Amino acid sequence: MLETIRPQYKTITELVVESLRERIVIGEIKPGERIYQEVLAKEYNVSKIPIREALQLLNGEGYISIEANKGAIVSSINSEQIDELFALKILIETDMLAASLPLISDEKLKDAQQIIEKINMASSAKVWNGLNTEYYNCLYSGIRRPQTEEMITNIRTKIERFNHICFLRINKAKQYIAICKLLEHCFERKVDQAVEQLGQNLRDARDEIRVLL
């Protein structure tokens, strides 16, 4: 399996992590399903060492849980966890936007505008998710906060598994209008309105995910 996806600059462990994460995200491996190292080692034609390392990394990301003498199980997420993640996401990202917007360049905002059109034309959940990440990264690019950026990335990773289903069910016209409104406020440098719109966009995303649980 790995021969077709193995670029030279990635380790076997990294490739296994990416593959397993994708399989969990698209629902091929479902919440509550047990994962066996021996089975995965045969599937990927590798030793159990990179499999074990990959499972430890996925455990740290919250995709699976590892229990002593029971092995690895794909994690389930309930509405309380989603509420907690989005409460943090709203708090952190609205603060990031408020700090970034007065300093962000017009060029970055124009980049965000081009990304919006690509989001509207995205043909897969993976592309859609990547473009959304690029869009918001443009809006936060006015300020450098490595610790905050790391927290944003960690929360995105925990929520990512729902994006495949969201992509299929989300009202894309509504999302397009919402992100266009946000960018309009950013171009006008209206910090309060932009922060409020971002908060609303994230609350809407939270509600979309809660419907799926």
N, C-alpha and C positions, 0 to 999 in steps of 0.2 A: 504493500500500500504506500509506503513512504517513498519509493523510488520516483514516483511521478510528481512529488511535491517537495523534494529535498533540495533547496538551494544550498550552496556551499557555505554561506555565512551563518546558517542556523544549526544549532545542535539538535541531536535526535530528541532530546528532552523537550526543547522548545517546539519542535514540530508536532510531537505527540500532544503537548498542551494545547496548541492551536487546533489540532484536529478534534480532540475530545471536547474542547470548549464549543467548537462549532456544532458538533453532534448534539450537545446538550441544548444549545441555543435554538436549533431548529426542531428540537423535540424528538430526534432519533433515539436518544437516550433520555428516558423520562424521569421526572421527580419520583423518588422512592426506589428507583431501580438500583440493584446492587451491581457493583463493578468489580470484576475479578482480574487481578494482575496477570494470572496465567493466560486467561483468554485474550486479554489485550496484547500481551507479548506475542502470542501466535498471530493475531490479526495484523499487527504492525511489523512482524518479523524482526523483532528486536529482543534483547534480554530484558529481564524484569527490572534491572537497575534504572533505566530511563523511564520506565512505566511508573515505578515507585516514586521517582523524583517528580514526574509530571503530576501524579495524584497529590503529592504534598503541596505543590504550587496551586493546584485547583482547589484544594482544601483551604489554603490561605485566601483565595479569591472568593470563597463562599459557594462555589459551584457544587462541591461535594462535601460530605463530612466523613471523617475517618474515625471509626470506633475500634477500640482494642478488641482483638479476637473476632471481630465481625467484618472487618474490611471497609471498603468505601461504598457510600450510598449517595446518589444524586440528591442534593438538597431541595427541599420544598421551601417556598417563600409565602408567608401569609400576609394578609392586609395590614397587620400591625407593623410588620417589617418594612413593607412598602411605604407606609406612612412615615416611619422613622427615617428611611433613606431619603425620601423626598423633602422632609422637613429640613434635613441637613443640606440637601442639594439646593433648596430655595434660599436658605440662609447664606450659604457660601457663595453661590453664583450671583445672587443679586448684589452682594457686597463687592464681588469681583468686578461686575459690570459698572457699578457706581464709581469704583476707583479707576477703571480703565477708560471709560467713555470720554472724560475731558482730555485724555492724552492720546487716544487712538488716532492714527493717521487716516486721512480721507482715502488713501490707497487701500488700506485694509477694509474699510467699509465698502469700497467698490468690489473688492474681492468677495466679500460676504454677499453682495448683490448677485454676483455671477453664480455663486454656490447655490443660492435660492432657486435659480432656474434649473440647476442640475438636480436639486432635491425633488422638484416637481416632476422631473422626468425619470427618476430612479426606477430601475427595473427589478431590483432585488432588495431584500432586507439588509444585506451586508453593505451594499452600495449606499442605500438610504441612511443607514446608521453612520457610516463613515462620513458622509456629506454633512449630516447634522452636527457631528463632532467638529468638522472643519469650520462650519458656520459659526458656532459658538466660540470656538478658539479664536477666530478673527475678532469677535467682539470683545474678548478678554485680553487681546494682545497689547493693549496700551500700557499695561503694567506687568512687571515680572515678579511673581510670587511663587517660588518653587514649591513650598510646602502646601500652599493652597491648591496649586495645580495638581499636585500629587493626590490630594484628597478628592478633587473633582474627578480625576481619572479612576480612582478606586471605586467611587460611587457609580460612575458610568459602567464600570465592569460588572458590578453586582446587578445592575438593572438590564444589562445588555441582552440577557437570555430571553427577555420578553419582547424584544424588538422585532423578532421574526413574525410573531403573531400580530403585534401592533401594526406592522407594515401592511399586513393583509386586511386588517379591519379598520384602520384609522380613517377618519374623514380627511382625505388629503387636501381637499379644497379649503376646509376650515384651518388646517395647519398652515397652508400656504399664506392665507390671509393674516394669520397670527404672526408668523415670522416676518412678513412684509411690514406689518405695523410696527413691530419691534425695531426693525432696521430703519424705518422712517423716523422714529423718535431718535435713533442714534445719529442719523445724518443731521438732524436739527439740534443735536447736542442737548436734548431735553432729558436730563438725567432721571428726574423723578418719574416721568412718564415711561421711560425705557425700563426702569427698574420694576415698576408696577406691571408693565406688559410682560416682562420676563417671568415675574412671579406667577402671573396668570397662565402663561404658556406651560410652565412647569406643573402647576396645579392641574391643568387639563390633561397633561401627560400622565400624571399620577392617577387620575380618575379613569383614563383609558386602560391602564394596567390593572387597576382594581377590578374592573369588569371581567377581566380574564381569569381572575383567581377563583 
